[in-house]
Amino acid sequence: MSARIAKSNPAMKLIVLFTASLSWAFQQQAVPPKYQYRDPVTSDLLLCDQCPPGTAVKRHCTANSPTECQACPERHFAENWHWGDTCQYCTSVCKERQLVKQQCNSTNDQLCECAPGFHLVVEFCITHSTCAPGYGVTALGTAVSDTACERCSAGHFSSNDSPTEACQRQRNCSDMGLKTLRWGTSTSNSLCGTPDKKATLGCSQHHTLCHTDVTLCEEAVFQSLSSLRLSSVPLERLLESLPGQRVDHKSLERLKKTCSPQQQVLQLLRLWMERNKDQGKMYAIIQGMNHCERKVSRCNSLKNLTLVDLLKVSNSLPGVKVQQEDVRAVVSTCLPRQYILQLLHLWKTTNHELDLAKGLSHSLRVLRNQGAPRYLLKGLKRISRIIGTTSAHKKYEKMFVSMLPDESCFKAHKPLNE
């Protein structure tokens, strides 16, 4: 009857097959492994059962009786099936700088591992490495692996040797409304002073407020001048070299106290440009920048972005990420048409050394792979193209290339080519 059911029902066939397989596996597991033993009385070659873990042979099998096993004595163990008449001795003590991980029992030897703060190298426990200043811990050392270190990224620091501390984010004095007395490095935090109510430069303003003077084209132009090593030229020399109406030394000193080293040249050029915006050649460059800014602001596809869109862009940009709370602050304090400009400005403020156009190209690649909306990709691509091809780049480059090799720098009779 059951055979007829199995033939007519495929599901029943599977059940019968599974039951048979399980029964066979159980039988196989229940059958102990064998060993050959020659009976000393009859000289017959017998096939005896081995003894299970935790025991040893007390009497070998005979033609009429099976193998007799006995438990391992205290401080002895047998880890596997075997045919020996003794068990192994347990390891008595762990080595230097080792602790007991598992006590000995009848089936397992005592297990040892390196004490906290050490890791195993060959047969010895070695002290975990420490990460030097400027480097942070990315993975803590374990009993079998050493500490993993990595250089602190931009905006982060580590000031001492440590086997446990990761890189810390540098203090942003302007976030707290304080004056920056010393900017942080990879080995030191920023040093803040008292509130500077007189400071009016853009880099001293609270970054969660909506800036009305965001000039991405300007930032991109001055960033392109980094290859000319302007940051290596003392600000005083640069100040004396600039033609036209000069920036006063009081503003220069305030700028040096308020802005990071990476931003000082940028802010000095902004102040100088503002004081000389009516001069002929300078007027042409400023007009070119203004035209660039107008083109960026007219990107209609980026005027209706949401917080979700901004967070996607923020996460796709390289370098140090803009904090989520700062992105939310942009949405709460700015108009929708200002969102993307403010976000890119915050990113550029945090990542002084990174090129804006290249950052946008990286962002586009990441967003394409993530399947971002077409309107977002189209708008960012347009901004990247505008910023990357602005005619003000070459004009400024000509101006400063002619300045750097010449100690007398700008002279009244030296024209500025448009």
Secondary structure as GFF3:
##gff-version 3
##sequence-region A 1 418
A	DSSP	alpha_helix	2	8	.	.	.	ID=ss1
A	DSSP	alpha_helix	10	30	.	.	.	ID=ss2
A	DSSP	beta_strand	34	38	.	.	.	ID=ss3
A	DSSP	beta_strand	45	49	.	.	.	ID=ss4
A	DSSP	beta_strand	55	59	.	.	.	ID=ss5
A	DSSP	beta_strand	68	71	.	.	.	ID=ss6
A	DSSP	beta_strand	76	77	.	.	.	ID=ss7
A	DSSP	beta_strand	88	89	.	.	.	ID=ss8
A	DSSP	beta_strand	98	102	.	.	.	ID=ss9
A	DSSP	beta_strand	111	114	.	.	.	ID=ss10
A	DSSP	beta_strand	118	121	.	.	.	ID=ss11
A	DSSP	beta_strand	124	127	.	.	.	ID=ss12
A	DSSP	beta_strand	135	139	.	.	.	ID=ss13
A	DSSP	beta_strand	148	151	.	.	.	ID=ss14
A	DSSP	beta_strand	156	157	.	.	.	ID=ss15
A	DSSP	beta_strand	168	169	.	.	.	ID=ss16
A	DSSP	three_ten_helix	173	176	.	.	.	ID=ss17
A	DSSP	beta_strand	180	182	.	.	.	ID=ss18
A	DSSP	beta_strand	191	192	.	.	.	ID=ss19
A	DSSP	three_ten_helix	202	204	.	.	.	ID=ss20
A	DSSP	alpha_helix	216	224	.	.	.	ID=ss21
A	DSSP	three_ten_helix	225	228	.	.	.	ID=ss22
A	DSSP	three_ten_helix	230	232	.	.	.	ID=ss23
A	DSSP	alpha_helix	235	241	.	.	.	ID=ss24
A	DSSP	alpha_helix	249	258	.	.	.	ID=ss25
A	DSSP	alpha_helix	261	275	.	.	.	ID=ss26
A	DSSP	alpha_helix	280	297	.	.	.	ID=ss27
A	DSSP	three_ten_helix	300	302	.	.	.	ID=ss28
A	DSSP	alpha_helix	307	316	.	.	.	ID=ss29
A	DSSP	alpha_helix	324	333	.	.	.	ID=ss30
A	DSSP	three_ten_helix	336	338	.	.	.	ID=ss31
A	DSSP	alpha_helix	339	350	.	.	.	ID=ss32
A	DSSP	alpha_helix	356	369	.	.	.	ID=ss33
A	DSSP	alpha_helix	374	388	.	.	.	ID=ss34
A	DSSP	alpha_helix	392	403	.	.	.	ID=ss35
###
